[in-house]
Amino acid sequence: MSEDFDQIAIIVDWLDACRARNLDALTELYAADAQLQCQCSGAIICEGREALLAYWAPRLDALVPTAFGLEEISPTADGVTLDYRSFEAKPVRVFFAFAADGKIQCMRCGPIGGAAA
């Protein structure tokens, strides 16, 4: 298994696509069978690009000016952990795991502190 990609750079691209409301660029960062597990406002599980498109479209349409601000980003043994501001500017922690080709394979997120701020 080679790691010929920069995981941090991919997450920066993810943030940039979210800030720009560029749904095509955002979904292109995910593997075709990617899974998203969101605990931010109740349990939501999405799998595949079409489901991710349906998840992200209304959130990108409704984002506030301070949305997707980077708080902290750090590599982990299995991927990258990102603390950022959600589309509503609430603090969120997300863990990203990657496929061998550098696409986002799994994303798990939830509010920092266990509650919406």
C-alpha positions in Angstrom: 0.0 0.0 0.0 1.7 3.2 -1.1 0.8 6.6 0.1 1.5 8.9 -2.8 -0.8 11.6 -1.7 -0.8 14.4 0.9 -3.7 13.7 3.3 -3.6 17.2 4.8 -3.6 18.8 1.4 -6.7 16.8 0.5 -8.5 18.1 3.6 -7.5 21.6 2.8 -9.0 21.1 -0.7 -12.1 19.7 1.0 -12.4 22.9 3.1 -11.8 25.1 0.1 -14.5 23.2 -1.9 -17.0 23.6 1.0 -16.2 27.4 1.4 -16.6 27.8 -2.4 -19.9 25.9 -2.4 -18.4 23.8 -5.2 -20.4 20.5 -4.8 -18.7 18.9 -7.9 -15.2 19.5 -6.5 -16.3 18.3 -3.0 -17.9 15.1 -4.2 -14.9 14.4 -6.4 -12.7 14.2 -3.3 -14.7 11.1 -2.1 -14.3 7.5 -3.2 -17.3 6.2 -5.1 -18.3 4.0 -2.2 -17.4 6.6 0.5 -19.3 6.6 3.8 -20.2 9.6 5.9 -21.3 9.2 9.6 -22.6 12.4 11.0 -23.5 12.9 14.7 -23.9 16.7 14.4 -27.7 16.9 14.5 -28.7 13.3 15.0 -27.3 10.2 13.4 -27.0 10.4 9.6 -25.2 7.8 7.6 -24.6 8.3 3.9 -22.9 5.9 1.5 -21.8 6.7 -2.1 -21.5 9.9 -4.0 -25.2 10.4 -4.8 -26.0 10.2 -1.0 -23.1 12.5 -0.3 -24.4 15.0 -2.9 -27.8 14.9 -1.2 -26.2 15.4 2.2 -24.0 18.3 1.2 -26.2 20.3 -1.2 -28.5 21.9 1.3 -25.7 22.5 3.8 -23.6 24.3 1.2 -26.6 26.3 0.1 -27.2 27.5 3.7 -23.7 28.1 4.9 -22.9 31.2 7.0 -19.9 33.6 6.2 -17.7 32.0 8.9 -18.5 28.5 7.9 -15.7 26.0 7.2 -13.1 27.9 9.2 -10.1 25.8 10.1 -9.5 25.4 13.8 -7.0 22.5 13.9 -5.9 19.8 11.5 -3.6 16.9 12.5 -2.5 13.6 11.0 -3.4 10.4 12.9 -2.2 6.8 12.5 -5.3 6.1 10.3 -6.0 9.4 8.6 -6.6 13.0 9.5 -8.6 14.7 12.3 -10.0 18.1 11.6 -11.6 20.6 13.9 -13.5 23.2 11.9 -16.6 25.4 11.9 -19.7 23.7 10.3 -21.9 25.3 7.7 -23.7 26.9 10.6 -20.3 27.9 12.2 -20.7 25.4 15.0 -17.5 23.6 16.2 -17.2 20.2 14.7 -14.5 17.5 14.9 -14.2 15.1 11.9 -12.0 12.1 11.2 -11.1 11.3 7.6 -9.8 7.9 6.4 -8.5 7.5 2.9 -8.6 4.9 0.2 -5.3 3.8 -1.4 -5.9 6.3 -4.3 -6.1 9.3 -2.0 -9.9 9.6 -2.1 -11.8 10.1 1.1 -13.1 6.6 2.1 -14.8 7.4 5.4 -15.7 10.5 7.3 -17.0 10.6 10.9 -18.1 13.9 12.4 -19.7 15.2 15.5 -20.0 18.4 17.5 -17.0 19.3 19.7 -18.0 19.0 23.3 -20.8 16.7 22.6 -23.4 19.4 22.0 -24.1 22.0 19.3 -22.6 25.3 20.4 
